[in-house]
Amino acid sequence: MFVVGGVEIDQGERVALLGKSGSGKTSLIRAAICLKEGPRPVLDGQDFCSSPDYSKVSAVGQEPAWQVLAESSKEELSLISRYHPVDFKVAQNLMGPYFDTPFNRLSDGYKRRFVLSSVLAGEPKYLLLDEPLSNLDDEAVKLVSSSFPSTSLIAEHRVKDLRALVQRAYVIEGKAKEIELDLLWSERFLKSHGLRGFRVFREKRPLGEVLLSAEVKGIKLEVRKREVLCIVGPNGAGKTTTIRELSRKGVRPVFQSPDLQFFFRTVKDEVGSSEAMQLFQLTDKASRSPYSLSFGEKMRVLMASALASEAKVVAFDEPSAGMDGDALVSFVKALELMVEQDRGVVVATHDSDVIDLCDSTIRLSWSSW
């Protein structure tokens, strides 16, 4: 058995770790692998950090770029295999045609597959996963989920995807507390605890005149006043590339890597609007550095900043990455405000909750590029 911070993982159990952004899920996982001060992890009755063995307990964090040792997945496994056995077939299955592609040339979804495949190929006894399904398309979610070992701790906001995967669940609210699995289907419970998994709606309005007309890699794209346009498609189809191209045409972008998009020392200065900060529940973080926040909180800062901008068209690249239930509600309200202001919104996403909010959809495929 592996125990950390009141969370118990027994052999053959997949356990969900839930909580709002900033509640301490990432901190608990980092403490569990001895990378952060916190509760001492115990493996089979012994203090794990006194002599850590990462072939027995391993983890996958939120930021793929922080966990890469080699240029490609193939080279990464070759390096790891010098120290303990690895199953190359696991990585080949997850990476597909990109098994030998340099990390920096991968889409964000395949970057996540890269780090997941590196750890899964080592077949650790216990695996701790921090937002493993973020940025993945539906096919990849099924493929990655089927690869999770039977003994795992999964910290994830996408409750819908966890329901069929786990045998037990904990929620962190100050401290970790085990909950009944039935509560993962309770919209009242999820919404009241700031978790995802409940339905969201947006009142749709008549569209106005064209604000943006562009052609990106042969794909024609128009955005009208009061329109929320979704760009969907599998990992690697070119959604992020499309957002990047639109940013060169005057569109205000919000990308998936928050640390590369901050320009000011405090959250207040970064957002520049008390109303936007209040909407995204950032008022109590006004004087903090945006770099000190959790991943989900960082994304809220970027979305609030985009709302506060005067850009006529705003583009979000996978905005629901790291998004808890409260942030999802705030995002819906932000969309409604931008629509009221006769602005246009482009959203690149895999998330069914977000797709349901869109007025129109463009579907990309690998053949599009």
C-alpha positions in Angstrom: 0.0 0.0 0.0 1.1 3.6 -0.7 -0.1 6.3 1.6 0.4 10.1 1.4 -1.5 12.9 3.1 -4.4 10.7 4.1 -4.8 9.3 0.6 -4.4 5.5 0.4 -3.7 3.5 -2.7 -3.9 -0.2 -2.5 -2.7 -2.7 -5.1 -5.2 -3.0 -8.0 -7.0 0.3 -7.2 -7.3 3.3 -9.4 -8.1 6.3 -7.1 -9.3 9.7 -8.1 -7.9 12.9 -6.5 -10.3 15.8 -7.0 -10.3 19.4 -5.9 -10.5 23.0 -7.1 -7.6 24.7 -8.8 -5.1 25.6 -6.1 -6.5 23.1 -3.6 -3.2 21.2 -3.4 -3.5 18.2 -5.7 -0.2 18.9 -7.5 1.6 19.7 -4.2 0.4 16.3 -2.8 1.7 14.4 -5.8 5.1 16.3 -5.7 5.4 15.5 -2.0 4.6 11.9 -2.8 7.7 11.6 -5.0 9.9 13.6 -2.6 10.1 16.8 -4.7 8.3 19.1 -2.2 8.0 19.5 1.5 4.8 18.0 2.8 3.3 14.8 4.2 5.7 11.9 4.2 4.8 9.2 1.7 4.8 5.6 3.1 5.3 2.6 0.8 4.5 -0.8 2.3 5.0 0.6 5.8 8.4 2.3 5.0 9.2 6.0 4.6 9.5 6.2 0.8 11.6 9.4 0.7 14.3 7.8 3.0 15.3 5.7 0.0 13.1 6.5 -3.0 12.8 3.9 -5.8 11.2 5.5 -8.8 10.8 2.2 -10.6 8.2 1.5 -7.9 6.5 4.9 -7.5 6.6 7.3 -10.4 4.6 10.4 -11.5 3.5 12.4 -14.5 3.2 16.2 -13.9 1.1 18.9 -15.6 3.9 20.5 -17.7 5.3 18.1 -20.3 8.3 20.2 -21.1 9.7 19.8 -17.6 9.9 16.0 -17.9 11.7 15.5 -21.1 15.3 14.1 -21.2 15.8 13.3 -24.9 14.8 14.7 -28.3 12.3 12.0 -29.2 10.2 9.4 -27.5 12.3 6.6 -29.0 15.5 8.3 -27.7 14.0 8.9 -24.3 13.1 5.2 -23.8 16.6 4.2 -25.0 18.1 6.4 -22.3 15.7 5.1 -19.6 16.3 1.5 -20.6 19.9 1.9 -19.4 18.6 2.1 -15.8 15.6 -0.2 -15.7 13.5 -2.3 -18.1 11.0 -0.5 -20.4 8.3 -1.7 -22.7 8.8 0.1 -26.1 5.5 -1.2 -27.4 3.6 0.9 -24.9 5.2 4.1 -26.2 4.9 3.1 -29.8 1.2 2.5 -29.3 0.6 5.9 -27.7 2.9 7.9 -30.0 1.9 6.2 -33.3 3.7 7.9 -36.2 5.3 10.4 -33.9 7.4 7.9 -31.9 10.6 9.3 -33.5 9.6 12.9 -33.9 11.4 15.6 -31.9 9.5 16.8 -28.8 9.5 20.4 -29.9 7.8 19.6 -33.2 4.9 17.8 -31.5 1.4 19.2 -30.8 0.6 19.9 -27.2 -1.5 16.8 -27.1 1.3 14.6 -28.4 3.7 16.3 -26.0 1.5 15.0 -23.2 1.4 11.6 -24.8 5.3 11.7 -24.9 5.7 12.1 -21.1 2.9 9.7 -20.4 4.4 7.0 -22.6 7.9 7.4 -21.1 6.5 6.7 -17.6 4.0 4.0 -18.6 6.7 2.1 -20.5 8.6 1.7 -17.2 5.6 -0.1 -15.6 6.0 1.4 -12.1 4.2 -0.4 -9.2 2.4 2.8 -8.3 1.7 5.6 -10.8 0.6 9.2 -9.8 -0.9 11.2 -12.6 -1.5 15.0 -12.5 -4.1 16.1 -15.2 -3.1 13.2 -17.5 -6.1 13.8 -19.9 -5.6 17.5 -20.4 -5.3 18.6 -24.1 -6.1 15.1 -25.4 -8.7 14.3 -28.1 -11.4 11.7 -27.5 -9.4 9.0 -29.2 -6.3 9.8 -27.2 -8.4 9.9 -23.9 -9.6 6.3 -24.6 -6.1 5.1 -25.7 -4.3 6.7 -22.7 -7.0 5.7 -20.2 -6.7 2.1 -21.3 -3.0 2.3 -20.7 -3.2 3.4 -17.0 -2.0 0.7 -14.7 -4.4 -0.9 -12.3 -2.7 0.8 -9.4 -2.9 4.6 -9.9 -3.7 7.9 -8.3 -5.3 10.2 -10.9 -5.7 13.9 -10.2 -8.0 15.2 -12.9 -10.7 17.9 -13.5 -12.5 16.0 -16.2 -14.8 14.1 -13.8 -16.8 12.6 -16.7 -13.7 10.7 -18.0 -12.9 9.4 -14.5 -16.2 7.9 -13.6 -15.6 4.6 -15.3 -11.9 4.4 -14.4 -11.7 4.6 -10.7 -12.7 2.4 -7.7 -12.4 5.1 -5.0 -12.2 8.9 -4.9 -10.9 11.7 -2.6 -11.6 15.4 -2.6 -9.1 17.9 -1.2 -10.7 20.8 0.7 -8.0 21.8 3.2 -7.3 18.1 3.6 -8.0 15.0 1.6 -11.3 13.3 2.4 -12.7 10.1 0.8 -16.1 10.4 -0.8 -18.7 8.0 -2.1 -18.2 7.2 -5.8 -21.9 8.0 -6.5 -21.2 11.6 -5.8 -19.2 11.8 -9.1 -22.6 11.7 -10.8 -24.2 14.3 -8.6 -24.4 17.7 -10.3 -25.3 19.4 -7.0 -22.3 17.9 -5.3 -19.9 18.7 -8.1 -21.1 22.3 -8.6 -21.1 23.1 -4.9 -17.6 21.8 -4.5 -16.2 23.6 -7.6 -15.7 20.4 -9.5 -16.3 19.7 -13.2 -18.9 17.2 -14.5 -22.1 19.2 -14.5 -23.8 20.6 -17.6 -23.3 24.2 -18.7 -25.4 26.4 -21.1 -25.0 29.7 -22.9 -27.8 31.7 -24.4 -27.0 32.1 -28.1 -27.8 35.3 -30.0 -28.2 36.3 -33.6 -24.9 36.7 -35.3 -23.7 40.1 -36.7 -21.4 41.3 -39.4 -18.1 39.7 -40.2 -15.3 40.8 -37.9 -12.6 38.5 -39.3 -12.1 36.8 -42.6 -8.9 34.7 -43.0 -7.5 31.8 -44.8 -5.1 29.6 -42.8 -3.3 26.7 -44.7 -6.1 26.7 -47.3 -8.9 26.7 -44.7 -11.3 29.6 -44.9 -12.4 31.0 -41.6 -14.9 33.8 -40.7 -15.8 35.1 -37.3 -18.9 37.3 -36.9 -20.0 39.6 -34.1 -21.5 37.7 -31.2 -20.1 34.4 -32.6 -18.3 31.7 -30.6 -16.5 29.6 -33.2 -15.0 26.2 -32.2 -12.1 24.6 -34.0 -12.0 20.9 -33.3 -10.0 17.9 -34.5 -7.5 15.3 -33.3 -4.2 16.0 -31.7 -1.7 17.2 -34.3 -4.4 18.4 -36.8 -3.3 22.0 -36.5 -5.6 23.7 -34.0 -2.8 25.5 -32.2 -1.1 26.4 -35.5 -4.4 28.0 -36.6 -4.6 30.1 -33.4 -1.0 31.1 -33.9 -1.7 32.2 -37.5 -4.8 34.2 -36.4 -2.7 36.0 -33.8 -0.7 37.5 -36.7 -4.0 39.0 -38.0 -4.8 41.0 -34.9 -6.6 38.3 -32.9 -5.9 38.3 -29.1 -4.7 34.7 -28.4 -4.5 32.7 -25.2 -2.3 29.7 -25.6 -1.8 26.5 -23.5 1.5 27.4 -21.9 0.7 30.2 -19.3 4.2 30.9 -18.1 5.2 32.2 -21.5 2.4 34.7 -21.6 2.9 36.8 -18.4 4.3 40.3 -18.7 3.7 41.8 -15.2 4.7 41.1 -11.7 1.3 40.8 -10.1 -2.1 39.3 -11.1 -3.7 42.7 -10.7 -1.4 44.3 -13.3 -1.6 41.3 -15.6 -5.4 41.4 -15.8 -5.9 45.2 -15.5 -9.6 45.0 -14.7 -11.2 44.5 -11.3 -14.4 43.3 -12.9 -12.6 40.6 -14.9 -10.6 39.6 -11.7 -13.9 39.3 -9.8 -15.5 37.2 -12.5 -12.6 34.7 -12.5 -12.3 34.7 -8.7 -8.8 36.2 -8.6 -9.4 39.2 -6.3 -7.8 37.5 -3.4 -4.7 36.9 -5.5 -4.3 40.4 -6.8 -0.9 41.1 -5.2 0.6 37.7 -6.0 2.9 36.9 -8.9 1.0 34.9 -11.6 4.0 32.5 -11.6 3.2 31.5 -8.0 -0.3 30.2 -8.9 -1.5 26.7 -9.8 -1.8 25.8 -13.5 -5.6 26.2 -13.4 -5.3 29.6 -11.7 -2.7 30.8 -14.2 -5.1 29.9 -17.0 -7.8 32.0 -15.3 -5.4 35.0 -15.2 -4.9 34.7 -18.9 -8.6 34.4 -19.7 -9.4 37.3 -17.4 -6.8 39.4 -19.2 -8.2 38.5 -22.6 -11.7 39.5 -21.4 -10.4 42.8 -20.2 -8.6 43.5 -23.5 -10.2 45.6 -26.2 -9.6 43.0 -28.9 -12.6 42.5 -31.2 -11.7 38.9 -31.7 -10.2 36.7 -28.9 -8.9 33.1 -29.5 -8.5 30.5 -26.8 -6.4 27.4 -27.3 -7.7 24.6 -25.1 -9.0 27.0 -22.4 -10.4 24.1 -20.3 -6.9 22.7 -19.5 -6.6 22.8 -15.7 -10.1 24.3 -15.5 -12.2 23.4 -12.4 -16.0 23.8 -12.1 -15.9 27.4 -10.9 -13.6 28.4 -13.7 -15.9 26.7 -16.2 -18.8 28.8 -15.0 -16.6 31.9 -15.1 -15.6 31.1 -18.7 -19.2 30.7 -19.7 -20.0 34.1 -18.2 -17.0 35.6 -20.0 -18.2 34.3 -23.3 -21.6 35.9 -22.6 -20.0 39.2 -21.8 -17.9 39.2 -25.0 -21.0 38.4 -27.0 -22.9 41.3 -25.4 -20.0 43.5 -26.4 -20.3 42.4 -30.1 -17.0 40.7 -30.0 -16.1 37.4 -31.7 -14.5 34.4 -30.0 -12.5 31.4 -31.4 -12.0 28.4 -29.3 -9.7 25.4 -30.2 -10.8 22.5 -28.0 -11.5 18.8 -27.5 -13.8 19.4 -24.5 -17.4 18.5 -25.1 -18.5 20.9 -22.4 -16.9 23.8 -24.3 -18.0 22.6 -27.8 -21.6 22.7 -26.5 -21.2 26.5 -26.0 -20.2 27.2 -29.6 -22.4 28.7 -32.3 -20.5 27.0 -35.2 -17.7 24.5 -35.6 -14.8 23.9 -38.0 -13.4 20.4 -37.9 -9.7 19.9 -38.8 -8.1 16.6 -39.7 -4.5 15.6 -40.4 -5.3 15.7 -44.1 -6.1 19.5 -43.7 -2.4 20.1 -43.3 
